[in-house]
Amino acid sequence: MTSTPSASASAPFSATIGKDFLASIVVFLVALPLCMGIAIASGLPPTAGIITGIIGGIVVGFLAGSPLQVSGPAAGLTVIVLQLVQEHGVEMLGVIVLFAGLLQLAAGLFKLGQWFRAVSPAVIHGMLVGIGVLILVSQFHVMLDYKPIGTGIENLIGIPGAIANAISSGGQHLAAGVIGFLTIAVIFAWGGLAPKSLRVIPAPLVGVLVGMVTALALSLDIAYVSVPDNIWSETIFPTPERMMRVLEPAIMIGVVSIAFIASAETLLCATAVDQMHSGERTKYDKELSAQGVGNTLCGMLGVLPMTGVIVRSGANVEAGALTRNSAILHGFWLLIFASLIPFTLRYVPVSTLAAVLVFTGYKLAYPKIVPALMKFGKGEVIIFVVTVVTIVMTDLLKGVVLGLVLSLAKLLYAFSHLVIRKEEKPEENRVDLHLSGTATLIRLPMLARALEELKPDAKVHVHIEDLDYIDHACIDLLSSWDRQHKISGGSLDIQWEGLTEKYKNRTAEAFRAARNDPLITGRFPQKT
């Protein structure tokens, strides 16, 4: 993907508004079906997604620390929002989102933005893939005008049966399925077969339009979107009684879960967006605060939470946006459209919106990250797989928590794994110690014990070729032991210069690896 021209915050409004205006139209066309589809998938009316998109565009777009990132309802939060709605009711969602927003705002004000980025990439990508699977398998049932069965694994196992039932029963479910599959086919075909001059029109929008026109032309008796004349009529304001329930453990877990996942997804998206253009870089704390303000407002209105979203952000950059005005304008287009002509949305089949989310889930679930993870060892792939499987088998929170625990365990192992292999040659009174792994303060007692077990007059040779890192404490131990061992008639042969270089160069090597790490920089090979 080629980067866009530099987006300068100081560029005159007249020099950028043309491209920003055109980009905002493209983003609006991408956002409209996604806002409605994500809302329906989350157990809320379509207007809840549109209002979140409006706030994400107008308010967060104005305050954002990532000027070309677009915020709105995210597929990544669909699963957890649906779970919260089912467990606590729609009326409590606003309270949870409100306090999650305040938590994000506080984190941004206290400069914690960079800490949210410190989550292992294997966990983040595992979370996204797991969410993608859950969205795909649940919305597949909705695409047939059925309701999701239950858990992710139940929805997955139930897909063949749902298809068989739709075919055998015919009628509404078969018709809805045909419209859904037609929508998906159009989305796939548009990217490869459409004339280049028309590809500026988003594929999901084309799919929805084709599905809508087909359903209307054939007068199909299937489920259609229900939208009130006044989009603000379905807002649910938190009451003092409901807000007091935030102290309940289950509600607080929901608050922290929304805040954590929304923040991690937003900042991961911001990092990816920075790699798509050569303009102003993301100010992470400012972006986190802006998201906090946006989610606080969403909570006050009882609508969906928001994050920075990669599909809309990518469309924004590719359409040539130069400043934050494109994101702001797309919010105004959502507001104008939903306020003036909401009746047009009632002609949209629910199956077409579900099909858009099935396609979105497929893109999230496709394990394209695995080859990049493999470059950093099987441990990262194991964490990724365990996170995905746990999310699908149980729920999102358990999967993320288990992934974090495994990441911490791997980190502890990396900083404490030291292997000392001893080779003795009695005829020469010689002992060879081969060190591999990481020699840090955590393993200093192990190294000290291995040295103390040697004979006082032994000729000791320490091999450090396979040693990844050694800290100052272990170097000091070897130096002290060397002096004492010489007094007792022994000798120590070790490459002191090489040992010191391993200590000194570790930070520089880590920095170079991080700078070139696609998991951190987001510079993955782009599809042509």
Secondary structure, 3 states (H helix, E strand, C coil): CCCECCCCCCCCHHHHHHHHHHHHHHHHHHHHHHHHHHHHHCCCCHHHHHHHHHHHHHHHHHHCCCCCCCEECCHHHHHHHHHHHHHHCHHHHHHHHHHHHHHHHHHHHCCCHHHHCCCCHHHHHHHHHHHHHHHHHHHHHHHCCCCCCCCHHHHHHHHHHHHHHHHHHCHHHHHHHHHHHHHHHHHHHHHHHCCHHHCCCCHHHHHHHHHHHHHHHCCCCCCECCCCCCHHHHCCCCCHHHHHHHHCHHHHHHHHHHHHHHHHHHHHHHHHHHCCECCCCCCHHHHHHHHHHHHHHHHHHCCCCCEECHHHHHHHHHCCCCCCHHHHHHHHHHHHHHHHCHHHHHHCEHHHHHHHHHHHHHHHHCCCCHHHHHCCCHHHHHHHHHHHHHHHHCCHHHHHHHHHHHHHHHHHHHHHCEEEEEEEEHHHCEEEEEEEEEECHHHHHHHHHHHHCCCCCCEEEEEEEEEEEECHHHHHHHHHHHHHHHHCCCEEECCHHHHHHHHHHHHHHHHHHHHHCHHHHCCCCCCC
